[in-house]
Amino acid sequence: QVQLVESGGGLVQPGGSLRLSCEASGIDFNGYVLRWYRQPPGKQRELVATITNGGSTIYADSVKGRFTISRDNAKNTVHLQMNSLKPEDTAVYYCNARRLYNEFWGQGTQVTVSS
């Protein structure tokens, strides 16, 4: 069975940084497109960042220049480095792995940006 587990969330002040991690078991990340989504309270889930198997990255306009997605296929991990955090970044963050018809989700980790 496949399991994705996020970690690294927490409470941070505006302007601060957090590094989220997603570690997989029962899956080989090689060949998968990896993504980070987030869901603010009371709002719909939104795509934050994408990284392809070849290392190409795409970011939502709201996080471009502040967030960086990276992957380590050997360790079956994907990371999201979040800098210059804003209150509007507050959300539950989810990692996602997708390849052909296969798609898997983590359980989410809470990020709260507040003074």
C-alpha positions as CSV (number, residue, x, y, z in Angstrom):
1,Q,0.0,0.0,0.0
2,V,1.0,3.6,-0.6
3,Q,1.4,6.2,2.1
4,L,2.4,9.8,1.8
5,V,3.2,11.6,5.1
6,E,3.7,15.4,5.4
7,S,5.6,17.1,8.2
8,G,7.1,20.4,9.0
9,G,4.0,22.5,9.5
10,G,3.4,24.8,12.4
11,L,3.0,28.4,13.6
12,V,5.2,31.1,12.2
13,Q,5.2,34.9,12.2
14,P,4.7,36.9,9.0
15,G,8.0,37.1,7.1
16,G,9.2,33.8,8.6
17,S,10.1,30.5,6.9
18,L,9.0,26.9,7.1
19,R,10.2,23.8,5.2
20,L,7.6,21.1,4.5
21,S,8.5,17.5,3.8
22,C,6.5,14.6,2.3
23,E,7.9,11.1,2.7
24,A,6.5,8.2,0.8
25,S,6.3,4.5,1.4
26,G,5.1,1.8,-0.9
27,I,5.9,3.9,-4.0
28,D,8.8,4.8,-6.1
29,F,8.7,8.6,-6.9
30,N,10.7,8.0,-10.1
31,G,8.3,8.9,-13.0
32,Y,5.7,10.7,-10.9
33,V,4.7,14.3,-11.1
34,L,4.8,15.7,-7.5
35,R,2.7,18.6,-6.3
36,W,1.9,20.6,-3.2
37,Y,-1.7,21.8,-2.7
38,R,-3.2,23.9,0.1
39,Q,-6.6,24.5,1.4
40,P,-7.2,27.7,3.5
41,P,-10.0,27.5,6.1
42,G,-13.4,27.9,4.4
43,K,-11.9,27.9,0.9
44,Q,-11.3,25.4,-1.9
45,R,-8.1,23.4,-2.4
46,E,-5.6,25.2,-4.6
47,L,-2.5,24.1,-6.5
48,V,0.7,25.7,-5.0
49,A,3.7,24.1,-6.8
50,T,4.5,21.3,-9.3
51,I,7.7,19.5,-10.0
52,T,8.1,17.0,-12.9
53,N,10.2,13.9,-13.0
54,G,12.8,15.9,-15.0
55,G,12.9,18.7,-12.4
56,S,10.8,21.3,-14.2
57,T,8.9,23.5,-11.7
58,I,5.7,25.5,-11.9
59,Y,4.4,27.8,-9.2
60,A,1.1,29.6,-8.4
61,D,1.4,33.3,-8.9
62,S,0.7,33.9,-5.3
63,V,3.8,32.0,-4.1
64,K,6.2,32.6,-7.0
65,G,9.6,33.9,-5.8
66,R,8.8,32.9,-2.2
67,F,8.3,29.1,-2.4
68,T,10.6,26.4,-3.8
69,I,9.6,22.8,-4.5
70,S,12.3,20.1,-4.7
71,R,12.4,16.3,-4.9
72,D,14.8,13.5,-4.0
73,N,13.8,10.4,-5.8
74,A,16.4,8.3,-4.0
75,K,14.7,9.1,-0.7
76,N,11.2,9.2,-2.0
77,T,10.7,12.7,-0.6
78,V,9.4,16.0,-1.9
79,H,9.9,19.3,-0.1
80,L,8.4,22.8,-0.1
81,Q,10.6,25.6,1.2
82,M,8.4,28.5,2.1
83,N,10.0,31.9,2.7
84,S,8.6,35.4,3.4
85,L,5.4,33.8,4.7
86,K,2.2,35.9,4.7
87,P,-1.1,35.4,6.7
88,E,-2.8,34.4,3.5
89,D,-0.5,31.4,3.3
90,T,-2.3,29.9,6.3
91,A,-3.8,26.6,5.1
92,V,-3.5,22.8,5.4
93,Y,-0.8,21.8,2.9
94,Y,-1.1,18.4,1.1
95,C,1.4,16.6,-1.1
96,N,0.3,14.7,-4.2
97,A,1.9,12.2,-6.5
98,R,0.5,11.4,-9.9
99,R,1.6,9.1,-12.7
100,L,-0.7,7.9,-15.5
101,Y,-3.9,6.7,-13.8
102,N,-2.3,6.5,-10.3
103,E,-2.8,9.4,-7.9
104,F,-2.0,9.5,-4.1
105,W,-2.4,12.1,-1.4
106,G,-0.9,12.8,2.0
107,Q,-3.0,13.5,5.1
108,G,-2.0,17.2,5.3
109,T,0.0,19.4,7.6
110,Q,-1.2,22.7,9.1
111,V,0.6,25.9,8.4
112,T,-0.5,29.0,10.3
113,V,1.1,32.5,9.7
114,S,0.1,34.9,12.4
115,S,1.5,37.6,14.7
